[in-house]
Amino acid sequence: MTKVIDVINKLREVFPEELASKGDPVGMQIGSVEAKTTKVMTTLDVRPEVVEEAIEKGVDLIISHHPVMFRPAPNLDYSEPQFKMYADIIKHDIAVYSIHTNSDKAQNGSSDWQAEELGLEEVEPFALDDDGIAIGRKGKLPQPMSAYDFALYVKEKMQIKMARLITADNDKMISSVAFICGDGGKYWRQALIDKVDAFITGDIYYHVGHDIVSSSLTVVDPGHYTEKLFKYKVYDLLKDWNESEDWQLEIECSKVSTNPFQDIF
């Protein structure tokens, strides 16, 4: 019999919870670590449609990147879809475990997966968090390219339909790149300090974009949903461990897109 704690302990070996940034509510979210598990599903976000998918598939353990509750719930009024979702999770005995910034900061975690996806070379740590551990990575492109072509390169490598380019010069040559997974806009000045040619991160604010254009930096914003890479990579890890640890679990990767944005052309 495999317990939730058996799976969590393996995940903790790769993504130690103590790596998480201060205030980041990672770890066990809902359920009991002593519960039995037979079917695990990975996801980027825990949203009502993801929980519906889990219930339909008989999943009893969800592994997510983004924590279920970033802020305390003021009540559990089921007229609010998010709060009803909590009730559905509990009603169907589903445990939820989240790995967020500890995945971004871990060796061979989200940042390294992203560097690999982007084809970066000479990869190094970028942007130290409060604990002195890098939350991002920087490296070299396989070959220099213009800022405009770089934005297209990111779009192709990340397999997305749209990326936002923020630059004062579309023809500026890009060779060195830094990035933060998800929302890392507050680190753009660190990219200037590190003297990289370009920075990649999601959720850049309008006025921050103005400041970036006024600087020598080029930024490509591919959006936040590119972190979906997490659910595929953790799925692969769980598949490997399922065999090596003889858990005899069913492993699923959520097929639901939790991207709230549509690209309209």
One Martini backbone bead per residue (centre of mass of N, CA, C, O) as a GRO file, in nm:
protein
  265
    1MET     BB    1   0.094   0.038   0.025
    2THR     BB    2   0.042   0.370  -0.070
    3LYS     BB    3   0.133   0.680   0.046
    4VAL     BB    4   0.147   1.011   0.040
    5ILE     BB    5   0.426   1.029   0.190
    6ASP     BB    6   0.591   0.870  -0.019
    7VAL     BB    7   0.570   1.083  -0.242
    8ILE     BB    8   0.660   1.336  -0.087
    9ASN     BB    9   0.946   1.243  -0.006
   10LYS     BB   10   1.053   1.241  -0.297
   11LEU     BB   11   0.994   1.537  -0.361
   12ARG     BB   12   1.169   1.655  -0.126
   13GLU     BB   13   1.444   1.568  -0.239
   14VAL     BB   14   1.417   1.771  -0.490
   15PHE     BB   15   1.196   1.981  -0.326
   16PRO     BB   16   1.265   2.151  -0.080
   17GLU     BB   17   1.077   2.343   0.132
   18GLU     BB   18   1.315   2.535   0.239
   19LEU     BB   19   1.347   2.687  -0.047
   20ALA     BB   20   1.125   2.858  -0.012
   21SER     BB   21   0.992   3.141  -0.008
   22LYS     BB   22   0.891   3.377   0.181
   23GLY     BB   23   0.544   3.296   0.228
   24ASP     BB   24   0.532   3.031   0.075
   25PRO     BB   25   0.259   2.787   0.055
   26VAL     BB   26   0.389   2.508   0.074
   27GLY     BB   27   0.281   2.182   0.041
   28MET     BB   28   0.047   2.080   0.235
   29GLN     BB   29  -0.300   2.156   0.184
   30ILE     BB   30  -0.479   1.882   0.158
   31GLY     BB   31  -0.509   1.643   0.389
   32SER     BB   32  -0.337   1.324   0.432
   33VAL     BB   33  -0.030   1.163   0.457
   34GLU     BB   34  -0.173   0.875   0.552
   35ALA     BB   35  -0.302   0.829   0.303
   36LYS     BB   36  -0.412   0.657   0.049
   37THR     BB   37  -0.271   0.581  -0.282
   38THR     BB   38  -0.350   0.527  -0.653
   39LYS     BB   39  -0.385   0.832  -0.782
   40VAL     BB   40  -0.196   1.064  -0.979
   41MET     BB   41  -0.184   1.430  -1.037
   42THR     BB   42  -0.071   1.677  -1.252
   43THR     BB   43  -0.032   2.045  -1.209
   44LEU     BB   44  -0.035   2.383  -1.209
   45ASP     BB   45  -0.338   2.414  -1.121
   46VAL     BB   46  -0.609   2.458  -0.878
   47ARG     BB   47  -0.912   2.407  -1.027
   48PRO     BB   48  -1.229   2.321  -1.075
   49GLU     BB   49  -1.165   2.167  -1.348
   50VAL     BB   50  -0.942   1.989  -1.221
   51VAL     BB   51  -1.115   1.852  -1.005
   52GLU     BB   52  -1.313   1.725  -1.198
   53GLU     BB   53  -1.102   1.552  -1.337
   54ALA     BB   54  -1.013   1.396  -1.084
   55ILE     BB   55  -1.286   1.270  -1.017
   56GLU     BB   56  -1.332   1.121  -1.290
   57LYS     BB   57  -1.039   0.958  -1.248
   58GLY     BB   58  -0.980   0.889  -0.936
   59VAL     BB   59  -0.820   1.095  -0.783
   60ASP     BB   60  -0.610   1.128  -0.460
   61LEU     BB   61  -0.357   1.303  -0.591
   62ILE     BB   62  -0.231   1.633  -0.604
   63ILE     BB   63   0.019   1.795  -0.807
   64SER     BB   64   0.134   2.127  -0.767
   65HIS     BB   65   0.259   2.440  -0.819
   66HIS     BB   66   0.028   2.604  -0.727
   67PRO     BB   67  -0.118   2.698  -0.470
   68VAL     BB   68  -0.436   2.691  -0.351
   69MET     BB   69  -0.367   2.899  -0.094
   70PHE     BB   70  -0.250   3.222  -0.066
   71ARG     BB   71  -0.514   3.289   0.098
   72PRO     BB   72  -0.732   3.322   0.322
   73ALA     BB   73  -1.045   3.222   0.382
   74PRO     BB   74  -1.331   3.402   0.483
   75ASN     BB   75  -1.493   3.152   0.369
   76LEU     BB   76  -1.742   2.869   0.270
   77ASP     BB   77  -1.899   2.971   0.019
   78TYR     BB   78  -2.042   2.785  -0.245
   79SER     BB   79  -2.092   3.028  -0.451
   80GLU     BB   80  -1.790   3.001  -0.461
   81PRO     BB   81  -1.602   2.816  -0.665
   82GLN     BB   82  -1.342   2.790  -0.493
   83PHE     BB   83  -1.487   2.689  -0.231
   84LYS     BB   84  -1.628   2.445  -0.352
   85MET     BB   85  -1.366   2.303  -0.427
   86TYR     BB   86  -1.278   2.234  -0.142
   87ALA     BB   87  -1.518   2.049  -0.084
   88ASP     BB   88  -1.463   1.847  -0.314
   89ILE     BB   89  -1.190   1.753  -0.218
   90ILE     BB   90  -1.287   1.645   0.059
   91LYS     BB   91  -1.527   1.462  -0.031
   92HIS     BB   92  -1.304   1.292  -0.230
   93ASP     BB   93  -1.029   1.240  -0.089
   94ILE     BB   94  -0.821   1.474  -0.172
   95ALA     BB   95  -0.493   1.536  -0.210
   96VAL     BB   96  -0.271   1.831  -0.167
   97TYR     BB   97   0.041   1.922  -0.335
   98SER     BB   98   0.291   2.190  -0.326
   99ILE     BB   99   0.533   2.327  -0.579
  100HIS     BB  100   0.710   2.615  -0.613
  101THR     BB  101   0.984   2.787  -0.539
  102ASN     BB  102   1.129   2.513  -0.487
  103SER     BB  103   1.139   2.453  -0.793
  104ASP     BB  104   1.285   2.707  -0.900
  105LYS     BB  105   1.551   2.657  -0.696
  106ALA     BB  106   1.611   2.387  -0.777
  107GLN     BB  107   1.790   2.141  -0.874
  108ASN     BB  108   1.636   2.031  -1.142
  109GLY     BB  109   1.415   2.238  -1.199
  110SER     BB  110   1.233   2.478  -1.345
  111SER     BB  111   1.479   2.650  -1.437
  112ASP     BB  112   1.632   2.418  -1.580
  113TRP     BB  113   1.407   2.340  -1.772
  114GLN     BB  114   1.395   2.616  -1.912
  115ALA     BB  115   1.686   2.623  -2.015
  116GLU     BB  116   1.651   2.375  -2.193
  117GLU     BB  117   1.415   2.476  -2.368
  118LEU     BB  118   1.598   2.736  -2.465
  119GLY     BB  119   1.903   2.642  -2.520
  120LEU     BB  120   2.105   2.703  -2.305
  121GLU     BB  121   2.430   2.815  -2.224
  122GLU     BB  122   2.614   2.851  -1.959
  123VAL     BB  123   2.466   2.797  -1.692
  124GLU     BB  124   2.341   3.017  -1.431
  125PRO     BB  125   2.276   3.187  -1.172
  126PHE     BB  126   1.979   3.399  -1.082
  127ALA     BB  127   1.868   3.577  -0.847
  128LEU     BB  128   1.876   3.626  -0.529
  129ASP     BB  129   1.737   3.544  -0.255
  130ASP     BB  130   1.710   3.583   0.083
  131ASP     BB  131   1.878   3.291   0.107
  132GLY     BB  132   2.090   3.289  -0.150
  133ILE     BB  133   1.902   3.164  -0.371
  134ALA     BB  134   1.835   3.098  -0.683
  135ILE     BB  135   1.541   3.170  -0.899
  136GLY     BB  136   1.727   3.170  -1.153
  137ARG     BB  137   1.864   3.209  -1.491
  138LYS     BB  138   2.164   3.206  -1.700
  139GLY     BB  139   2.278   3.258  -2.053
  140LYS     BB  140   2.344   3.128  -2.375
  141LEU     BB  141   2.303   3.143  -2.690
  142PRO     BB  142   2.378   2.963  -2.967
  143GLN     BB  143   2.303   3.246  -3.113
  144PRO     BB  144   2.287   3.538  -3.231
  145MET     BB  145   2.016   3.789  -3.215
  146SER     BB  146   1.761   3.964  -3.255
  147ALA     BB  147   1.510   4.080  -3.070
  148TYR     BB  148   1.286   3.985  -3.258
  149ASP     BB  149   1.396   3.694  -3.300
  150PHE     BB  150   1.395   3.623  -3.001
  151ALA     BB  151   1.091   3.628  -2.959
  152LEU     BB  152   1.043   3.399  -3.164
  153TYR     BB  153   1.218   3.192  -3.019
  154VAL     BB  154   1.054   3.177  -2.759
  155LYS     BB  155   0.786   3.100  -2.889
  156GLU     BB  156   0.892   2.831  -3.006
  157LYS     BB  157   1.018   2.692  -2.752
  158MET     BB  158   0.737   2.734  -2.575
  159GLN     BB  159   0.483   2.690  -2.743
  160ILE     BB  160   0.349   2.971  -2.836
  161LYS     BB  161   0.142   3.228  -2.977
  162MET     BB  162   0.256   3.457  -2.770
  163ALA     BB  163   0.476   3.748  -2.740
  164ARG     BB  164   0.627   4.009  -2.555
  165LEU     BB  165   0.798   4.297  -2.666
  166ILE     BB  166   1.064   4.482  -2.486
  167THR     BB  167   1.200   4.757  -2.673
  168ALA     BB  168   1.407   5.005  -2.838
  169ASP     BB  169   1.544   4.761  -3.028
  170ASN     BB  170   1.493   4.521  -3.267
  171ASP     BB  171   1.820   4.501  -3.358
  172LYS     BB  172   1.928   4.404  -3.118
  173MET     BB  173   2.173   4.205  -2.987
  174ILE     BB  174   2.142   3.862  -2.872
  175SER     BB  175   2.312   3.644  -2.619
  176SER     BB  176   2.230   3.716  -2.330
  177VAL     BB  177   2.031   3.541  -2.068
  178ALA     BB  178   1.752   3.590  -1.851
  179PHE     BB  179   1.536   3.419  -1.597
  180ILE     BB  180   1.191   3.392  -1.475
  181CYS     BB  181   0.954   3.218  -1.357
  182GLY     BB  182   0.678   3.366  -1.429
  183ASP     BB  183   0.672   3.625  -1.189
  184GLY     BB  184   0.973   3.853  -1.248
  185GLY     BB  185   0.968   4.172  -1.277
  186LYS     BB  186   1.140   4.268  -1.017
  187TYR     BB  187   1.426   4.157  -1.174
  188TRP     BB  188   1.516   4.350  -1.411
  189ARG     BB  189   1.756   4.504  -1.271
  190GLN     BB  190   1.936   4.254  -1.241
  191ALA     BB  191   1.986   4.225  -1.543
  192LEU     BB  192   2.149   4.487  -1.559
  193ILE     BB  193   2.368   4.416  -1.354
  194ASP     BB  194   2.447   4.145  -1.526
  195LYS     BB  195   2.457   4.227  -1.835
  196VAL     BB  196   2.228   4.139  -2.002
  197ASP     BB  197   2.041   4.151  -2.299
  198ALA     BB  198   1.810   3.961  -2.171
  199PHE     BB  199   1.466   3.908  -2.049
  200ILE     BB  200   1.258   3.651  -1.894
  201THR     BB  201   0.905   3.708  -1.825
  202GLY     BB  202   0.610   3.747  -1.658
  203ASP     BB  203   0.385   4.001  -1.596
  204ILE     BB  204   0.429   4.278  -1.721
  205TYR     BB  205   0.399   4.598  -1.655
  206TYR     BB  206   0.335   4.884  -1.811
  207HIS     BB  207   0.532   5.080  -1.650
  208VAL     BB  208   0.769   4.887  -1.656
  209GLY     BB  209   0.795   4.888  -1.962
  210HIS     BB  210   0.889   5.180  -1.980
  211ASP     BB  211   1.152   5.142  -1.817
  212ILE     BB  212   1.277   4.933  -2.006
  213VAL     BB  213   1.288   5.106  -2.265
  214SER     BB  214   1.485   5.321  -2.115
  215SER     BB  215   1.672   5.104  -2.125
  216SER     BB  216   1.906   4.841  -2.233
  217LEU     BB  217   1.675   4.640  -2.220
  218THR     BB  218   1.541   4.320  -2.303
  219VAL     BB  219   1.200   4.191  -2.314
  220VAL     BB  220   1.025   3.877  -2.264
  221ASP     BB  221   0.670   3.798  -2.257
  222PRO     BB  222   0.511   3.469  -2.226
  223GLY     BB  223   0.384   3.435  -1.968
  224HIS     BB  224   0.264   3.216  -1.708
  225TYR     BB  225   0.180   2.935  -1.850
  226THR     BB  226   0.472   2.820  -1.908
  227GLU     BB  227   0.471   2.651  -1.631
  228LYS     BB  228   0.351   2.380  -1.743
  229LEU     BB  229   0.613   2.215  -1.744
  230PHE     BB  230   0.583   2.094  -1.462
  231LYS     BB  231   0.366   1.866  -1.513
  232TYR     BB  232   0.553   1.699  -1.704
  233LYS     BB  233   0.808   1.659  -1.526
  234VAL     BB  234   0.668   1.531  -1.276
  235TYR     BB  235   0.543   1.300  -1.426
  236ASP     BB  236   0.813   1.168  -1.504
  237LEU     BB  237   0.913   1.122  -1.218
  238LEU     BB  238   0.674   0.946  -1.118
  239LYS     BB  239   0.710   0.721  -1.321
  240ASP     BB  240   0.990   0.635  -1.228
  241TRP     BB  241   0.919   0.585  -0.925
  242ASN     BB  242   0.694   0.379  -0.963
  243GLU     BB  243   0.903   0.166  -1.052
  244SER     BB  244   1.141   0.182  -0.838
  245GLU     BB  245   0.920   0.172  -0.579
  246ASP     BB  246   0.663   0.004  -0.626
  247TRP     BB  247   0.369   0.155  -0.607
  248GLN     BB  248   0.128   0.105  -0.807
  249LEU     BB  249   0.047   0.352  -0.977
  250GLU     BB  250  -0.141   0.606  -1.116
  251ILE     BB  251  -0.042   0.837  -1.376
  252GLU     BB  252  -0.124   1.183  -1.422
  253CYS     BB  253  -0.188   1.444  -1.666
  254SER     BB  254  -0.326   1.722  -1.701
  255LYS     BB  255  -0.558   1.843  -1.966
  256VAL     BB  256  -0.598   2.114  -1.843
  257SER     BB  257  -0.642   2.449  -1.912
  258THR     BB  258  -0.545   2.736  -1.692
  259ASN     BB  259  -0.561   2.957  -1.896
  260PRO     BB  260  -0.722   3.277  -1.888
  261PHE     BB  261  -0.606   3.325  -2.175
  262GLN     BB  262  -0.660   3.454  -2.505
  263ASP     BB  263  -0.550   3.440  -2.838
  264ILE     BB  264  -0.621   3.715  -3.052
  265PHE     BB  265  -0.596   3.767  -3.426
   0.00000   0.00000   0.00000
